[in-house]
Amino acid sequence: MPLLILFIAIPIIEIGLFIQVGGWLGLWPTLAIVILTAVIGTYLLRLQGMAALARLQNNLQTGQSPMDPIVNGAMILVAGVLLLTPGFFTDTIGLLMLTPPVRAMLIRWGAAKFVNRGTVIFTSSSGPRHDPRRDSGAVEGDFVVLDDDDTQTPGNSGWTKPD
């Protein structure tokens, strides 16, 4: 339902703003502003998108979490779509989303709204408690060794169990 309201409200807001600005400035200056914001938005989108991609590559090379650059890159993409959409309201929202403080605020809001803050501790009847906050990254498991030398004959599947 909120998405439906957005799809109805945003065009109404844009039409109202076009009428107001067009009445104040005239047709051609209004159209020039819309085209200018699309050009400037495309340029800023390219700059910030490349910076986000560089941060993502740097995080991947250094072993850091890529989540922050991915979220920022997604928000830059949304900002670019808003800037390329003709209209003063969407251009304003898009330009605001290109500023890092606004993106950080939106990320904090989204994290508080959508992320569960509870701690989950896994237990098993066969071992001690597993605390994910103190996880070393090691994974325990069973494995099977497949020997290349073994031939597939009846009764010999080529699989051997480890000792």
C-alpha positions in Angstrom: 0.0 0.0 0.0 2.8 2.5 0.8 4.3 1.8 -2.6 1.0 2.5 -4.3 0.7 5.8 -2.5 4.2 6.8 -3.7 3.4 5.9 -7.3 0.4 8.2 -7.1 1.8 11.0 -4.9 5.1 11.5 -6.7 3.7 12.3 -10.1 1.1 14.6 -8.5 3.9 16.5 -6.7 6.0 16.7 -9.9 3.1 18.0 -11.9 2.4 20.6 -9.3 6.0 21.7 -9.1 6.2 21.9 -12.9 3.2 24.2 -13.0 4.5 26.4 -10.2 8.1 26.7 -11.5 6.9 27.0 -15.2 4.5 29.8 -14.2 7.3 31.6 -12.3 10.2 31.1 -14.8 8.5 30.2 -18.1 8.6 27.0 -20.2 12.1 27.1 -21.7 14.0 28.0 -18.4 12.0 25.3 -16.6 12.9 22.7 -19.3 16.6 23.8 -19.2 16.7 23.3 -15.5 15.3 19.8 -15.8 17.9 18.9 -18.5 20.7 20.6 -16.6 19.9 18.6 -13.4 19.9 15.4 -15.5 23.4 16.2 -16.9 24.8 17.2 -13.6 23.3 14.2 -11.9 24.8 11.9 -14.5 28.2 13.4 -13.9 27.9 13.1 -10.1 26.6 9.6 -10.4 29.6 8.6 -12.5 32.1 10.1 -10.0 30.5 8.6 -6.9 29.8 5.3 -8.5 33.4 4.9 -9.5 34.5 5.9 -6.0 32.1 3.3 -4.5 33.4 0.6 -6.9 37.0 1.5 -5.8 36.0 1.2 -2.2 34.4 -2.2 -2.9 37.5 -3.5 -4.6 39.7 -2.2 -1.8 37.6 -3.9 0.8 37.6 -7.1 -1.1 41.4 -7.0 -1.5 42.0 -6.3 2.2 39.5 -8.8 3.4 37.1 -6.3 4.9 33.4 -6.5 4.7 32.1 -5.3 1.3 28.7 -4.5 2.8 29.2 -0.8 3.2 30.4 -0.1 -0.3 27.6 -2.3 -1.7 24.9 -0.5 0.2 26.4 2.9 -0.7 26.6 1.9 -4.3 23.0 0.8 -4.4 21.9 4.1 -2.9 24.0 6.0 -5.5 22.2 3.9 -8.2 18.8 4.9 -6.8 19.9 8.5 -6.6 21.0 8.3 -10.3 17.6 6.9 -11.3 15.9 9.7 -9.4 18.1 12.3 -11.0 17.4 11.0 -14.5 13.7 11.1 -13.8 12.3 14.4 -15.0 11.1 16.5 -12.1 12.1 18.8 -9.4 11.0 16.7 -6.5 12.9 13.5 -7.7 15.9 15.6 -8.6 16.0 17.1 -5.1 15.8 13.6 -3.5 18.4 12.3 -5.9 20.9 15.1 -5.1 20.3 14.6 -1.4 21.0 10.9 -1.7 24.3 11.7 -3.5 25.6 13.4 -0.3 27.4 11.0 2.0 25.8 12.4 5.3 22.3 11.8 3.9 23.3 8.3 2.7 24.7 7.5 6.2 21.5 8.7 7.8 19.4 6.6 5.5 21.6 3.5 6.1 21.3 4.0 9.9 17.5 4.4 9.6 17.3 1.3 7.4 19.5 -0.8 9.7 17.4 0.2 12.7 14.2 -0.6 10.9 15.1 -3.8 9.1 17.9 -5.5 11.0 17.1 -7.7 14.0 19.4 -6.6 16.9 19.1 -9.9 18.8 22.0 -12.2 19.5 21.7 -15.8 18.4 23.8 -18.4 20.2 23.8 -21.9 18.6 23.9 -24.9 20.9 24.5 -28.5 20.1 24.0 -31.7 22.1 27.3 -33.0 20.8 29.5 -30.0 21.7 30.0 -26.8 23.6 28.1 -23.6 23.0 29.0 -21.8 19.8 29.1 -18.0 20.2 29.2 -16.4 16.7 30.7 -13.2 18.2 33.9 -15.2 19.0 33.9 -17.3 15.9 37.4 -17.8 14.4 36.1 -18.5 11.0 37.0 -22.2 11.1 34.4 -24.6 9.9 34.3 -28.2 11.2 32.9 -31.0 9.0 33.2 -34.5 7.6 34.8 -35.2 4.3 35.3 -38.0 1.9 38.5 -38.4 -0.2 38.2 -39.5 -3.8 41.3 -41.2 -5.1 42.1 -40.7 -8.8 43.9 -44.1 -8.9 40.8 -46.1 -8.0 38.9 -47.5 -10.9 35.1 -47.7 -11.0 34.4 -51.4 -10.7 31.4 -53.1 -9.2 31.9 -53.0 -5.4 34.5 -50.2 -5.7 32.9 -46.8 -6.1 36.2 -44.9 -5.9 35.3 -43.5 -2.5 37.3 -44.1 0.6 36.6 -42.9 4.1 39.3 -40.9 6.0 41.0 -42.6 8.9 
